[in-house]
C-alpha cells in the first residue's frame, strides 16, 4: 500500500513539472523586469509587458508571428484615427520600426517620431519580441495632420494587429484585413502622482510674468517659476488670474 501511494505521488509531481516546463517553452519571458503584464490574444499569440515612471512608458510585445506587428492607442477603441507603431523583422535579421497614425485603415508614417525602438529579437517558438518607449504626454511634439494620443491615468484603449506576411520595402503586405486584430481597454498607469504634467511646460519664456494685471489680495505660486495664481473673493464672487509658463494648455479647478 505504501509503495502504491509513493508511486502515485511521484507521478503527480512529474505531471506538474512537465506542465511548468511546457509553459516556459511557450512563453520566452521579458528582456527585463516589468511591473505589468497581460496576455492579450489567447492562448499565447500576443503578450504585453510595460512599466513607467513620471515621464516615460516602456512596452515590450511578444507576438507569435512571422510578419509585421501593429500596436498603439485609440481614443475609442476603433482603429481609425489611432496612434500606432508598426514593426517587423526582416529575413536578414534587421528590423523596421516606425511611429504612425491610421487613416482609412492605412498606417501613415509620422514625420515626427514619438515612439522609439529599443530591441528587436526573434526568439524560440516563433515569438517576435519588440521593445520600445515613448513619453506619457507628447507635449505637442507633432504636426497638425498627425495623431498623437497622450497616456493619462484613466482607461486607455489599446489596439493591436499582426500578420504572418513578410513585408517588403514597399510595405504592400501590411493588410489589416488579413490579420489577427482587436482592442482592449487598459489602465496603463495607476496613480496621478506618477504623471508629471508640468514636463510639458514650454521653457521658451525666460521668466513667468511677475505682476498681475490688477490688484489682488491673495496669491500662490503652485509650481515655482511655472504656475502662479492671484485671486480676490467676496461673499458671492471669486476672481482669479493665472500665470503659466506654457504656450499649449493648462488646467485649473476646484475639488
Backbone as CSV, one residue per row, in Angstrom:
resi,resn,N_x,N_y,N_z,CA_x,CA_y,CA_z,C_x,C_y,C_z
1,UNK,0.835,-1.196,0.000,0.000,0.000,0.000,0.870,1.247,0.000
2,UNK,1.907,1.245,0.812,2.817,2.382,0.882,3.530,2.604,-0.448
3,UNK,3.945,1.504,-1.095,4.636,1.602,-2.385,3.735,2.202,-3.445
4,UNK,2.433,1.806,-3.466,1.485,2.333,-4.448,1.261,3.827,-4.251
5,UNK,1.118,4.260,-2.996,0.923,5.680,-2.730,2.139,6.500,-3.145
6,UNK,3.311,5.957,-2.903,4.537,6.643,-3.281,4.622,6.802,-4.791
7,UNK,4.196,5.765,-5.525,4.215,5.827,-6.989,3.258,6.895,-7.507
8,UNK,2.053,6.963,-6.933,1.080,7.962,-7.356,1.587,9.369,-7.080
9,UNK,2.212,9.557,-5.928,2.755,10.867,-5.576,3.846,11.284,-6.564
10,UNK,4.694,10.358,-6.926,5.761,10.646,-7.873,5.192,10.980,-9.242
11,UNK,4.129,10.301,-9.641,3.508,10.540,-10.938,2.904,11.938,-11.005
12,UNK,2.251,12.370,-9.943,1.662,13.705,-9.893,2.737,14.777,-9.998
13,UNK,3.825,14.601,-9.268,4.918,15.564,-9.318,5.479,15.662,-10.726
14,UNK,5.616,14.541,-11.406,6.153,14.533,-12.762,5.252,15.290,-13.719
15,UNK,3.939,15.102,-13.596,2.999,15.795,-14.476,3.034,17.290,-14.245
16,UNK,3.095,17.721,-13.008,3.127,19.148,-12.704,4.385,19.790,-13.253
17,UNK,5.517,19.135,-13.064,6.758,19.670,-13.576,6.744,19.733,-15.093
18,UNK,6.119,18.747,-15.708,6.018,18.749,-17.157,5.211,19.917,-17.671
19,UNK,4.139,20.261,-16.991,3.313,21.409,-17.393,4.101,22.697,-17.259
20,UNK,4.814,22.861,-16.171,5.610,24.075,-15.990,6.677,24.202,-17.058
21,UNK,7.283,23.079,-17.424,8.326,23.118,-18.436,7.758,23.538,-19.782
22,UNK,6.552,23.042,-20.111,5.936,23.441,-21.365,5.597,24.915,-21.379
23,UNK,5.130,25.458,-20.241,4.818,26.881,-20.172,6.055,27.725,-20.402
24,UNK,7.181,27.281,-19.836,8.416,28.022,-20.023,8.823,28.026,-21.491
25,UNK,8.567,26.925,-22.200,8.909,26.857,-23.608,8.007,27.762,-24.439
26,UNK,6.742,27.884,-24.070,5.807,28.688,-24.841,6.013,30.178,-24.617
27,UNK,6.326,30.568,-23.402,6.498,31.979,-23.074,7.978,32.258,-22.844
28,UNK,8.633,32.979,-23.748,10.081,33.178,-23.597,10.471,34.070,-22.434
29,UNK,9.559,34.886,-21.924,9.885,35.768,-20.811,10.409,37.102,-21.303
30,UNK,10.194,38.178,-20.516,10.621,39.512,-20.939,12.127,39.688,-20.871
31,UNK,12.608,40.748,-21.501,14.041,41.030,-21.533,14.539,41.615,-20.216
32,UNK,13.618,42.137,-19.381,13.945,42.678,-18.077,12.691,42.592,-17.210
33,UNK,12.786,43.061,-15.978,11.627,43.023,-15.093,10.643,44.134,-15.466
34,UNK,9.369,43.767,-15.623,8.302,44.722,-15.867,7.262,44.596,-14.754
35,UNK,6.728,45.756,-14.339,5.717,45.761,-13.280,4.386,45.193,-13.736
36,UNK,4.064,45.367,-15.022,2.745,44.993,-15.520,2.871,44.048,-16.705
37,UNK,1.910,43.143,-16.825,1.857,42.232,-17.966,0.429,41.768,-18.181
38,UNK,0.090,41.474,-19.426,-1.239,40.961,-19.752,-1.141,40.113,-21.014
39,UNK,-1.842,38.996,-21.004,-1.958,38.152,-22.184,-3.136,38.681,-23.003
40,UNK,-2.853,39.311,-24.123,-3.891,39.985,-24.898,-4.628,39.022,-25.819
41,UNK,-3.885,38.175,-26.517,-4.507,37.284,-27.503,-4.219,35.836,-27.114
42,UNK,-5.277,35.097,-26.755,-5.155,33.709,-26.329,-4.817,32.807,-27.525
43,UNK,-4.172,31.616,-27.267,-3.674,31.192,-25.952,-2.328,31.827,-25.592
44,UNK,-1.507,32.117,-26.614,-0.213,32.748,-26.344,0.268,33.511,-27.579
45,UNK,-0.675,34.142,-28.287,-0.332,34.792,-29.547,0.222,36.203,-29.365
46,UNK,-0.203,36.894,-28.314,0.271,38.255,-28.108,0.315,38.563,-26.615
47,UNK,1.505,38.897,-26.118,1.719,39.192,-24.702,2.305,40.593,-24.605
48,UNK,1.797,41.386,-23.663,2.261,42.758,-23.480,2.838,42.931,-22.082
49,UNK,4.034,43.493,-22.019,4.666,43.906,-20.763,4.848,45.416,-20.809
50,UNK,4.752,46.086,-19.644,5.033,47.517,-19.633,5.428,47.986,-18.232
51,UNK,6.102,49.146,-18.210,6.488,49.828,-16.975,6.559,51.315,-17.288
52,UNK,6.552,52.150,-16.247,6.528,53.589,-16.477,7.129,54.320,-15.286
53,UNK,7.477,55.577,-15.542,7.875,56.485,-14.467,7.065,57.770,-14.623
54,UNK,7.537,58.887,-14.121,6.766,60.126,-14.168,6.626,60.688,-15.572
55,UNK,7.507,60.328,-16.476,7.502,60.963,-17.798,7.422,59.989,-18.962
56,UNK,7.878,58.742,-18.789,8.007,57.815,-19.910,7.345,56.474,-19.609
57,UNK,7.017,55.769,-20.680,6.477,54.417,-20.556,7.209,53.516,-21.550
58,UNK,7.514,52.301,-21.129,8.217,51.326,-21.967,7.342,50.098,-22.140
59,UNK,7.185,49.663,-23.380,6.418,48.475,-23.711,7.344,47.396,-24.262
60,UNK,6.947,46.141,-24.040,7.600,45.018,-24.717,6.511,44.064,-25.177
61,UNK,6.498,43.755,-26.466,5.480,42.896,-27.072,6.127,41.591,-27.492
62,UNK,5.480,40.482,-27.129,5.852,39.168,-27.631,4.717,38.676,-28.515
63,UNK,4.996,38.530,-29.799,3.977,38.132,-30.761,4.398,36.846,-31.461
64,UNK,3.512,35.851,-31.452,3.811,34.609,-32.174,3.422,34.805,-33.640
65,UNK,4.309,35.457,-34.372,4.037,35.760,-35.773,5.349,35.829,-36.538
66,UNK,5.246,35.689,-37.861,6.423,35.762,-38.720,6.536,37.120,-39.408
67,UNK,5.465,37.914,-39.379,5.434,39.136,-40.163,5.432,40.391,-39.318
68,UNK,4.547,41.301,-39.643,4.520,42.629,-39.045,3.654,42.659,-37.786
69,UNK,3.888,43.691,-36.966,3.122,43.913,-35.738,2.684,45.376,-35.707
70,UNK,1.443,45.583,-35.355,0.927,46.934,-35.179,0.353,47.052,-33.772
71,UNK,0.683,48.142,-33.076,0.261,48.315,-31.697,0.154,49.804,-31.407
72,UNK,-0.872,50.203,-30.634,-0.960,51.609,-30.306,-2.176,51.987,-29.488
73,UNK,-2.506,53.265,-29.550,-3.555,53.855,-28.727,-4.664,54.410,-29.610
74,UNK,-5.882,54.354,-29.066,-7.043,54.875,-29.767,-7.935,55.605,-28.767
75,UNK,-8.586,56.664,-29.217,-9.495,57.387,-28.324,-10.732,56.553,-27.988
76,UNK,-11.159,55.704,-28.908,-12.433,54.997,-28.742,-12.327,53.485,-28.833
77,UNK,-11.158,52.959,-29.145,-11.017,51.532,-29.390,-11.118,51.164,-30.853
78,UNK,-11.451,52.134,-31.701,-11.518,51.911,-33.143,-10.150,52.181,-33.763
79,UNK,-9.876,51.500,-34.862,-8.556,51.626,-35.486,-8.400,52.941,-36.232
80,UNK,-9.503,53.528,-36.683,-9.445,54.800,-37.393,-8.979,55.918,-36.459
81,UNK,-8.065,56.762,-36.941,-7.517,57.889,-36.194,-6.788,57.437,-34.928
82,UNK,-6.082,56.341,-35.006,-5.317,55.834,-33.870,-3.840,56.197,-34.012
83,UNK,-3.129,56.120,-32.904,-1.709,56.455,-32.805,-0.959,55.145,-32.567
84,UNK,-0.187,54.670,-33.559,0.345,53.315,-33.501,1.820,53.277,-33.898
85,UNK,2.404,52.119,-33.594,3.698,51.765,-34.180,3.485,50.583,-35.105
86,UNK,4.336,50.487,-36.117,4.372,49.322,-36.997,5.808,48.821,-37.006
87,UNK,5.976,47.525,-36.805,7.327,46.970,-36.721,7.344,45.571,-37.315
88,UNK,8.516,45.186,-37.800,8.707,43.816,-38.261,10.198,43.501,-38.300
89,UNK,10.501,42.216,-38.338,11.862,41.738,-38.530,12.008,41.257,-39.967
90,UNK,13.065,41.707,-40.622,13.327,41.254,-41.978,13.965,39.862,-41.968
91,UNK,14.002,39.241,-43.130,14.559,37.892,-43.223,16.049,37.865,-42.890
92,UNK,16.730,38.996,-43.102,18.162,39.033,-42.802,18.448,39.396,-41.351
93,UNK,17.388,39.535,-40.523,17.566,39.817,-39.108,17.498,41.282,-38.745
94,UNK,17.525,42.185,-39.729,17.368,43.602,-39.440,15.901,43.910,-39.134
95,UNK,15.658,45.047,-38.539,14.306,45.376,-38.134,13.824,46.706,-38.679
96,UNK,12.508,46.850,-38.745,11.869,48.125,-39.099,10.960,48.531,-37.951
97,UNK,10.968,49.827,-37.630,10.103,50.362,-36.583,9.726,51.782,-36.975
98,UNK,8.436,52.111,-36.903,8.001,53.461,-37.246,6.761,53.846,-36.453
99,UNK,6.695,55.133,-36.122,5.540,55.748,-35.462,4.573,56.201,-36.560
100,UNK,3.286,55.817,-36.425,2.332,56.087,-37.498,0.974,56.498,-36.940
101,UNK,0.098,56.913,-37.815,-1.306,57.149,-37.494,-2.142,56.539,-38.613
102,UNK,-3.306,56.044,-38.249,-4.110,55.291,-39.207,-5.253,56.152,-39.743
103,UNK,-5.291,56.267,-41.057,-6.369,56.937,-41.777,-6.888,55.966,-42.844
104,UNK,-8.191,55.727,-42.838,-8.805,54.814,-43.817,-8.109,53.446,-43.824
105,UNK,-7.821,52.944,-42.622,-7.241,51.616,-42.419,-5.810,51.480,-42.933
106,UNK,-5.169,52.605,-43.262,-3.774,52.503,-43.702,-2.874,53.257,-42.732
107,UNK,-1.780,52.623,-42.276,-0.868,53.259,-41.310,0.111,54.211,-41.997
108,UNK,-0.119,55.504,-41.835,0.726,56.520,-42.444,1.866,56.888,-41.489
109,UNK,3.056,57.018,-42.022,4.240,57.295,-41.204,4.221,58.753,-40.734
110,UNK,4.427,58.965,-39.418,4.528,60.314,-38.862,5.875,60.938,-39.246
111,UNK,5.854,62.209,-39.555,7.109,62.913,-39.831,7.905,63.129,-38.552
112,UNK,7.198,63.315,-37.439,7.853,63.421,-36.136,7.629,62.110,-35.392
113,UNK,8.705,61.388,-35.108,8.623,60.077,-34.477,8.668,60.222,-32.949
114,UNK,7.554,59.854,-32.292,7.458,59.980,-30.835,7.568,58.637,-30.107
115,UNK,7.495,57.529,-30.835,7.747,56.195,-30.275,9.133,55.769,-30.744
116,UNK,9.930,55.172,-29.849,11.330,54.892,-30.168,11.673,53.431,-29.851
117,UNK,12.276,52.711,-30.804,12.603,51.295,-30.595,13.797,51.104,-29.671
118,UNK,13.770,49.985,-28.937,14.882,49.608,-28.064,15.460,48.258,-28.467
119,UNK,14.571,47.302,-28.808,15.015,45.924,-29.027,14.182,45.267,-30.104
120,UNK,14.856,44.538,-31.023,14.215,43.620,-31.961,14.851,42.250,-31.747
121,UNK,14.024,41.221,-31.699,14.594,39.890,-31.473,13.609,38.819,-31.919
122,UNK,14.142,37.752,-32.492,13.354,36.563,-32.813,13.748,35.467,-31.846
123,UNK,12.786,35.008,-31.046,13.087,34.004,-30.038,12.515,32.658,-30.432
124,UNK,12.660,31.679,-29.542,12.199,30.335,-29.839,10.684,30.297,-29.930
125,UNK,10.171,29.228,-30.541,8.729,29.041,-30.754,8.110,30.176,-31.558
126,UNK,8.913,30.770,-32.447,8.419,31.768,-33.400,7.884,33.036,-32.748
127,UNK,8.361,33.391,-31.577,7.981,34.649,-30.950,8.858,35.778,-31.485
128,UNK,8.224,36.857,-31.924,8.924,38.089,-32.251,8.808,39.025,-31.059
129,UNK,9.927,39.553,-30.599,9.957,40.428,-29.429,10.367,41.826,-29.881
130,UNK,9.524,42.806,-29.562,9.814,44.195,-29.893,9.626,45.038,-28.635
131,UNK,10.631,45.817,-28.307,10.616,46.657,-27.110,10.788,48.107,-27.534
132,UNK,9.974,49.008,-26.956,10.006,50.398,-27.391,9.505,51.296,-26.270
133,UNK,9.733,52.595,-26.431,9.387,53.551,-25.391,8.827,54.825,-26.009
134,UNK,8.147,55.631,-25.184,7.614,56.932,-25.603,7.321,57.759,-24.359
135,UNK,7.051,59.049,-24.551,6.629,59.916,-23.469,5.167,59.630,-23.127
136,UNK,4.823,59.749,-21.838,3.423,59.628,-21.465,2.593,60.731,-22.111
137,UNK,3.132,61.934,-22.118,2.469,63.073,-22.741,3.384,63.596,-23.845
138,UNK,2.856,63.673,-25.068,3.676,64.031,-26.216,4.085,65.498,-26.178
139,UNK,3.366,66.323,-25.455,3.721,67.731,-25.265,3.694,68.537,-26.562
140,UNK,2.825,68.174,-27.465,2.668,68.957,-28.674,3.748,68.736,-29.712
141,UNK,4.616,67.737,-29.505,5.694,67.478,-30.455,5.179,66.664,-31.634
142,UNK,4.223,67.217,-32.375,3.648,66.545,-33.526,3.112,67.585,-34.488
143,UNK,2.845,67.162,-35.706,2.296,68.056,-36.711,0.775,68.034,-36.664
144,UNK,0.163,69.041,-37.249,-1.283,69.203,-37.127,-2.054,68.048,-37.760
145,UNK,-1.557,67.505,-38.859,-2.280,66.438,-39.548,-1.907,65.045,-39.045
146,UNK,-1.091,64.958,-37.993,-0.741,63.671,-37.411,-1.532,63.457,-36.121
147,UNK,-1.572,62.207,-35.661,-2.380,61.851,-34.492,-1.460,61.314,-33.412
148,UNK,-1.392,62.019,-32.289,-0.600,61.578,-31.137,-1.491,61.618,-29.910
149,UNK,-1.612,60.493,-29.229,-2.531,60.359,-28.103,-1.733,60.263,-26.814
150,UNK,-2.059,61.123,-25.856,-1.390,61.112,-24.563,-1.926,59.985,-23.682
151,UNK,-1.107,59.553,-22.730,-1.474,58.489,-21.798,-1.722,59.104,-20.430
152,UNK,-2.954,59.003,-19.946,-3.318,59.523,-18.643,-3.703,58.368,-17.718
153,UNK,-4.179,58.712,-16.515,-4.457,57.687,-15.513,-5.824,57.050,-15.658
154,UNK,-6.623,57.473,-16.617,-7.899,56.799,-16.839,-7.712,55.650,-17.821
155,UNK,-8.818,55.085,-18.295,-8.738,53.934,-19.196,-8.139,54.346,-20.541
156,UNK,-7.192,53.547,-21.017,-6.596,53.736,-22.329,-7.043,52.605,-23.246
157,UNK,-7.421,52.951,-24.455,-7.845,51.947,-25.434,-6.636,51.516,-26.262
158,UNK,-6.266,50.248,-26.097,-5.146,49.665,-26.828,-5.687,48.952,-28.065
159,UNK,-5.084,49.199,-29.219,-5.423,48.445,-30.417,-4.185,47.677,-30.870
160,UNK,-4.419,46.559,-31.548,-3.303,45.731,-31.995,-3.704,44.955,-33.236
161,UNK,-2.704,44.570,-33.998,-2.903,43.707,-35.160,-1.558,43.093,-35.504
162,UNK,-1.572,41.896,-36.049,-0.330,41.281,-36.513,-0.644,40.265,-37.597
163,UNK,0.280,40.143,-38.519,0.102,39.233,-39.644,1.345,38.418,-39.891
164,UNK,1.201,37.343,-40.626,2.312,36.439,-40.902,2.943,36.678,-42.272
165,UNK,2.574,37.786,-42.921,3.175,38.097,-44.210,4.450,38.900,-43.998
166,UNK,5.543,38.474,-44.659,6.760,39.277,-44.626,6.524,40.567,-45.404
167,UNK,7.097,41.646,-44.926,6.880,42.954,-45.523,8.097,43.330,-46.357
168,UNK,7.853,43.749,-47.616,8.969,44.195,-48.444,9.150,45.702,-48.286
169,UNK,10.039,46.257,-49.055,10.367,47.668,-48.899,9.201,48.580,-49.252
170,UNK,8.245,48.102,-50.045,7.091,48.916,-50.417,5.949,48.803,-49.409
171,UNK,6.074,47.920,-48.453,5.108,47.750,-47.372,3.721,47.359,-47.885
172,UNK,3.659,46.748,-49.027,2.358,46.401,-49.602,1.679,45.255,-48.864
173,UNK,2.416,44.546,-48.009,1.844,43.393,-47.320,1.231,43.740,-45.977
174,UNK,1.213,45.027,-45.561,0.526,45.404,-44.338,-0.961,45.514,-44.649
175,UNK,-1.659,44.427,-44.460,-3.075,44.349,-44.808,-3.861,44.034,-43.540
176,UNK,-4.557,45.036,-43.001,-5.305,44.833,-41.767,-6.466,43.869,-41.945
177,UNK,-6.899,43.674,-43.176,-7.994,42.726,-43.424,-7.522,41.277,-43.389
178,UNK,-6.214,41.069,-43.453,-5.649,39.718,-43.421,-4.778,39.560,-42.179
179,UNK,-5.308,39.917,-41.032,-4.511,39.884,-39.813,-5.385,39.506,-38.634
180,UNK,-4.710,39.126,-37.547,-5.380,38.996,-36.248,-5.360,40.370,-35.598
181,UNK,-6.503,40.878,-35.217,-6.548,42.237,-34.686,-7.626,42.347,-33.624
182,UNK,-7.533,43.410,-32.818,-8.520,43.621,-31.768,-8.185,44.858,-30.967
183,UNK,-8.930,45.058,-29.884,-8.687,46.184,-28.988,-9.006,45.760,-27.561
184,UNK,-8.409,46.454,-26.609,-8.609,46.141,-25.208,-8.486,47.439,-24.408
185,UNK,-9.304,47.599,-23.387,-9.249,48.773,-22.516,-8.375,48.455,-21.311
186,UNK,-7.345,49.278,-21.091,-6.402,49.050,-20.001,-6.144,50.342,-19.250
187,UNK,-5.901,50.213,-17.956,-5.400,51.335,-17.163,-3.883,51.186,-17.119
188,UNK,-3.192,51.877,-18.022,-1.752,51.685,-18.171,-0.955,52.257,-17.009
189,UNK,-1.396,53.387,-16.453,-0.718,53.973,-15.301,-1.735,54.149,-14.181
190,UNK,-1.303,53.896,-12.965,-2.242,53.730,-11.860,-2.592,55.011,-11.127
191,UNK,-1.623,55.830,-10.770,-1.890,56.937,-9.856,-1.541,58.266,-10.498
192,UNK,-2.308,59.328,-10.204,-1.965,60.649,-10.735,-0.588,61.131,-10.318
193,UNK,-0.097,60.660,-9.163,1.218,61.088,-8.689,2.330,60.619,-9.619
194,UNK,2.048,59.572,-10.434,3.082,59.042,-11.311,3.243,59.862,-12.582
195,UNK,2.373,60.841,-12.791,2.383,61.599,-14.033,2.875,63.020,-13.793
196,UNK,3.902,63.407,-14.520,4.459,64.744,-14.399,3.846,65.639,-15.469
197,UNK,2.708,66.270,-15.151,2.045,67.135,-16.123,2.884,68.359,-16.462
198,UNK,3.736,68.778,-15.544,4.483,70.003,-15.763,5.692,69.797,-16.658
199,UNK,5.928,68.570,-17.100,7.003,68.348,-18.051,6.707,69.064,-19.372
200,UNK,5.434,69.297,-19.654,5.053,69.932,-20.907,5.135,71.450,-20.867
201,UNK,5.465,72.030,-19.737,5.595,73.470,-19.688,6.710,73.905,-20.632
202,UNK,6.395,74.823,-21.515,7.344,75.232,-22.539,8.431,76.132,-21.939
203,UNK,9.704,75.801,-22.112,10.777,76.566,-21.472,11.211,77.807,-22.246
204,UNK,10.487,78.199,-23.298,10.985,79.284,-24.144,10.865,80.637,-23.458
205,UNK,10.000,80.760,-22.453,9.880,82.021,-21.759,10.948,82.103,-20.663
206,UNK,11.644,83.230,-20.619,12.763,83.355,-19.678,12.273,83.417,-18.237
207,UNK,11.090,83.988,-18.014,10.570,84.047,-16.661,9.056,84.168,-16.716
208,UNK,8.407,83.747,-15.656,6.970,83.887,-15.560,6.618,85.364,-15.368
209,UNK,5.476,85.793,-15.949,5.077,87.198,-15.817,4.965,87.542,-14.337
210,UNK,5.757,88.500,-13.817,5.849,88.691,-12.356,4.651,89.419,-11.756
211,UNK,3.989,90.293,-12.522,2.960,91.128,-11.920,1.592,90.848,-12.541
212,UNK,0.557,90.814,-11.740,-0.795,90.641,-12.269,-1.287,91.913,-12.949
213,UNK,-2.395,91.792,-13.666,-2.941,92.934,-14.390,-3.759,93.861,-13.488
214,UNK,-4.084,93.430,-12.274,-4.842,94.250,-11.335,-4.372,93.996,-9.912
215,UNK,-5.124,94.546,-8.947,-4.762,94.362,-7.545,-5.491,93.141,-6.973
216,UNK,-4.712,92.224,-6.329,-5.273,91.023,-5.733,-4.796,90.902,-4.284
217,UNK,-5.704,90.478,-3.451,-5.388,90.310,-2.032,-4.604,89.034,-1.771
218,UNK,-4.712,88.061,-2.670,-4.123,86.735,-2.436,-3.333,86.283,-3.654
219,UNK,-2.320,85.480,-3.402,-1.529,84.883,-4.489,-0.904,83.589,-3.991
220,UNK,-0.612,82.714,-4.937,0.016,81.425,-4.600,0.818,80.949,-5.796
221,UNK,2.084,80.630,-5.579,2.938,80.055,-6.620,2.856,78.540,-6.486
222,UNK,2.027,77.915,-7.317,1.776,76.478,-7.205,3.009,75.677,-7.598
223,UNK,3.624,76.036,-8.714,4.889,75.430,-9.141,5.878,76.567,-9.333
224,UNK,6.993,76.563,-8.606,7.936,77.683,-8.674,8.366,77.996,-10.103
225,UNK,8.230,79.261,-10.486,8.640,79.777,-11.799,7.826,79.197,-12.957
226,UNK,6.744,78.472,-12.661,5.955,77.874,-13.733,4.474,78.216,-13.655
227,UNK,3.897,78.172,-12.464,2.442,78.253,-12.335,2.109,79.081,-11.091
228,UNK,1.459,80.249,-11.314,1.140,81.139,-10.214,-0.281,81.674,-10.392
229,UNK,-1.025,81.776,-9.291,-2.387,82.295,-9.349,-2.536,83.482,-8.396
230,UNK,-3.410,84.407,-8.785,-3.788,85.558,-7.962,-5.311,85.551,-7.855
231,UNK,-5.872,85.944,-6.690,-7.316,85.948,-6.588,-7.831,86.901,-5.512
232,UNK,-9.082,87.314,-5.759,-9.890,88.048,-4.789,-11.204,87.311,-4.614
233,UNK,-11.770,87.365,-3.442,-13.046,86.698,-3.199,-13.925,87.566,-2.307
234,UNK,-15.221,87.517,-2.587,-16.233,88.161,-1.757,-17.272,87.110,-1.398
235,UNK,-18.389,87.535,-0.849,-19.421,86.576,-0.459,-20.026,85.845,-1.653
236,UNK,-20.079,86.496,-2.801,-20.744,85.874,-3.949,-19.912,85.909,-5.224
237,UNK,-18.639,86.210,-5.134,-17.836,86.312,-6.341,-16.402,85.868,-6.052
238,UNK,-15.814,85.208,-7.060,-14.426,84.754,-6.978,-13.738,85.143,-8.284
239,UNK,-12.682,85.961,-8.194,-11.948,86.399,-9.378,-10.526,85.857,-9.274
240,UNK,-10.090,85.180,-10.320,-8.765,84.573,-10.307,-8.021,84.936,-11.584
241,UNK,-6.735,85.168,-11.458,-5.851,85.395,-12.603,-4.727,84.373,-12.527
242,UNK,-4.472,83.714,-13.645,-3.497,82.610,-13.683,-2.347,82.986,-14.589
243,UNK,-1.130,82.783,-14.108,0.079,82.984,-14.906,0.779,81.625,-15.042
244,UNK,0.922,81.171,-16.272,1.534,79.861,-16.541,2.590,80.029,-17.614
245,UNK,3.746,79.451,-17.394,4.807,79.453,-18.399,4.564,78.288,-19.361
246,UNK,3.774,78.561,-20.373,3.342,77.487,-21.269,2.661,78.114,-22.478
247,UNK,2.829,77.509,-23.644,2.128,78.011,-24.825,1.148,76.992,-25.396
248,UNK,0.764,76.004,-24.572,-0.171,74.999,-25.052,-1.421,75.001,-24.193
249,UNK,-1.515,74.141,-23.189,-2.723,74.041,-22.375,-2.349,74.039,-20.911
250,UNK,-3.328,74.331,-20.066,-3.158,74.182,-18.624,-4.529,73.896,-18.028
251,UNK,-4.550,73.479,-16.780,-5.822,73.171,-16.131,-5.894,73.878,-14.767
252,UNK,-7.111,74.180,-14.382,-7.351,74.825,-13.106,-8.783,74.502,-12.678
253,UNK,-8.988,74.257,-11.404,-10.337,73.958,-10.932,-10.360,73.782,-9.427
254,UNK,-11.509,73.303,-8.949,-11.736,73.098,-7.520,-12.182,71.669,-7.269
255,UNK,-11.922,71.193,-6.090,-12.436,69.879,-5.702,-12.805,69.891,-4.226
